[in-house]
């Protein structure tokens, strides 16, 4: 899948702003979730989310916190995704994929299919750690 940054944009020419067309609200049975407030077409970038990179030597204290459930693998490190990036709920049939732009310290969330206004947006988090996918088996 191609997103905005995959088509040649770079951080020097890309201004990050709050995402347009998504909100965080209650997701029945899941707590919070991210929802579309407008339609998105397949291939649209839904969000460009900056990350805070946590060096490997700082992982031990972080894994003892609630944040451990919300981090992304980032090469030899892990990253805390800002914006709405850590609030998208998991699905085995996601509406978004995420593209990690390690050199730019960004995660790009891209529509895998056309999305209607009002839909909750989902990603497949198990794709970051396929060796632990069995732990996600009970999730929708």
C-alpha positions as CSV (number, residue, x, y, z in Angstrom):
1,X,0.0,0.0,0.0
2,X,1.3,3.4,-0.8
3,X,0.8,6.3,1.6
4,X,1.6,10.0,1.3
5,X,5.2,9.6,2.4
6,X,5.7,6.5,0.2
7,X,5.1,8.7,-2.8
8,X,8.2,10.8,-2.3
9,X,7.2,13.4,0.4
10,X,9.7,14.0,3.2
11,X,9.6,15.6,6.6
12,X,11.4,18.7,5.3
13,X,8.4,19.4,3.0
14,X,5.6,17.8,5.1
15,X,3.9,19.9,7.8
16,X,2.4,17.8,10.5
17,X,-1.0,19.0,11.7
18,X,-3.8,17.4,13.7
19,X,-5.5,14.8,11.5
20,X,-8.6,15.9,9.6
21,X,-11.6,13.6,9.5
22,X,-11.0,11.5,12.6
23,X,-12.0,11.7,16.3
24,X,-11.6,9.7,19.4
25,X,-14.8,8.6,21.2
26,X,-16.3,5.7,23.1
27,X,-16.1,2.3,21.3
28,X,-18.6,-0.2,22.7
29,X,-16.9,-3.0,24.5
30,X,-13.4,-1.6,23.8
31,X,-13.1,1.7,25.7
32,X,-11.9,4.4,23.3
33,X,-11.5,4.1,19.6
34,X,-10.8,6.3,16.6
35,X,-13.7,7.0,14.2
36,X,-13.9,8.6,10.8
37,X,-15.9,11.8,10.5
38,X,-15.7,11.9,6.7
39,X,-15.1,9.3,4.0
40,X,-11.6,8.1,3.1
41,X,-10.7,6.4,-0.1
42,X,-8.4,3.3,-0.3
43,X,-4.8,4.6,-0.2
44,X,-5.6,7.8,1.6
45,X,-3.3,8.8,4.5
46,X,-5.6,9.1,7.5
47,X,-2.9,10.2,10.0
48,X,0.8,11.1,10.1
49,X,1.7,10.4,13.8
50,X,5.0,11.4,15.2
51,X,6.7,9.0,17.6
52,X,9.0,9.2,20.6
53,X,11.7,6.6,20.3
54,X,12.6,4.8,23.5
55,X,16.2,3.5,23.4
56,X,16.8,-0.2,24.2
57,X,18.5,0.6,27.5
58,X,15.3,2.3,28.7
59,X,12.9,-0.5,27.8
60,X,13.0,-2.3,31.2
61,X,11.2,0.4,33.2
62,X,8.7,1.0,30.4
63,X,7.6,-2.6,30.1
64,X,6.5,-2.5,33.7
65,X,4.0,0.3,32.8
66,X,0.6,0.4,31.0
67,X,2.5,2.0,28.1
68,X,3.9,-1.4,27.2
69,X,0.6,-2.3,25.6
70,X,0.7,0.8,23.3
71,X,4.3,0.8,21.9
72,X,5.4,-0.1,18.4
73,X,8.6,-2.0,17.5
74,X,11.1,0.4,16.0
75,X,14.2,-1.3,14.7
76,X,16.2,-2.2,17.9
77,X,14.1,0.2,19.9
78,X,10.5,0.8,20.6
79,X,8.4,3.9,20.0
80,X,5.5,5.6,21.7
81,X,3.1,6.8,19.0
82,X,1.6,10.3,19.5
83,X,-1.5,11.7,18.0
84,X,-4.2,9.0,17.8
85,X,-1.8,6.3,16.8
86,X,-1.9,4.3,19.9
87,X,-5.7,4.5,20.2
88,X,-6.8,2.7,17.1
89,X,-8.3,-0.7,18.2
90,X,-7.1,-4.0,16.8
91,X,-8.9,-6.1,14.2
92,X,-8.0,-9.2,12.2
93,X,-9.9,-7.4,9.3
94,X,-8.4,-3.9,9.7
95,X,-9.4,-0.8,7.8
96,X,-6.0,0.8,8.1
97,X,-2.4,-0.3,7.8
98,X,0.5,1.5,9.4
99,X,3.7,2.3,7.7
100,X,6.7,3.0,9.9
101,X,9.0,5.7,8.6
102,X,12.0,5.1,10.9
103,X,14.2,7.8,9.4
104,X,11.4,10.4,9.9
105,X,10.2,9.2,13.4
106,X,6.6,8.9,12.0
107,X,4.0,6.3,11.6
108,X,1.6,6.8,8.7
109,X,-1.9,5.3,8.9
110,X,-3.3,4.5,5.4
111,X,-6.8,3.3,4.4
112,X,-6.7,-0.3,3.2
113,X,-10.2,0.1,1.6
114,X,-12.8,2.9,1.2
115,X,-14.1,4.0,4.6
116,X,-17.4,5.7,5.4
117,X,-18.0,8.5,7.8
118,X,-19.0,7.1,11.2
119,X,-16.9,3.9,10.9
120,X,-14.5,2.9,13.6
121,X,-11.0,2.6,12.3
122,X,-9.0,-0.5,13.0
123,X,-5.4,-1.8,12.6
124,X,-3.9,-5.2,13.0
125,X,-1.3,-4.8,15.8
126,X,-0.2,-8.4,15.6
127,X,1.6,-7.7,12.4
128,X,4.3,-5.9,14.3
129,X,5.0,-9.0,16.3
130,X,4.0,-12.0,14.3
131,X,5.6,-14.4,16.8
132,X,3.1,-13.2,19.5
133,X,0.0,-13.3,17.2
134,X,-1.4,-16.2,19.2
135,X,-1.8,-13.8,22.2
136,X,-4.2,-11.7,20.1
137,X,-6.4,-14.7,19.1
138,X,-9.3,-13.8,21.4
139,X,-9.6,-10.3,20.0
140,X,-12.1,-9.3,17.3
